[in-house]
Amino acid sequence: MKTLLIGRHAKSDRYLGMGMRDRDRTLNERGNRDAPKLGQALKNYEFMPDRVISSPAIRAFETARIVTSNAGFVGEIQTDERIYSGGLPGILSCLQETEPEINHLACFGHNPTVSELIQYFARMDVEPKTPTGTLALIQFHTVSWEQIGKCRAELIFLLIPKLI
């Protein structure tokens, strides 16, 4: 089985100052407060990723770093542009390229793609509400990441910062 943690970045500053690019937006006070709580919740669920990948946007990368370090992850976080700008097809191809020895993967990105990805894997009729900081854990009944779009999948949990 393969397990995927899908995370939407925590709350970030909306203000784009003069010359500031969207990908340079940082977490705001609430995002910096929520992310450690999410990491502790992951630790309580005993989920530990073998690999963490993130959008290269600062708010997503920082969320990935804070959440996973608070859960006990000590490895390097990889970035992939497809998580930022590739939409559902891009992020799906990124995930499907994961090596077979990786069993527990964490991926941090943005909406609307995070909501679309959860809906796609969990085969939901409607797109789930995923406020900033939402984490979803999905378990796939396969031994190959290449098959994650075709196999049976179960939504194990959906964590929303305001509810933990």
Secondary structure, DSSP 8 states (H G I E B T S, - for coil): -EEEEEEE---B-----TT--GGG--B-HHHHHHHHHHHHHHHHTT---SEEEE-SSHHHHHHHHHHHHHHT--S-EEE-HHHHHSHHHHHHHHHHTS-TT--EEEEEE-TTHHHHHHHHHHT-SS-----TT-EEEEEES-S-GGGTTTS-EEEEEEE-GGG-
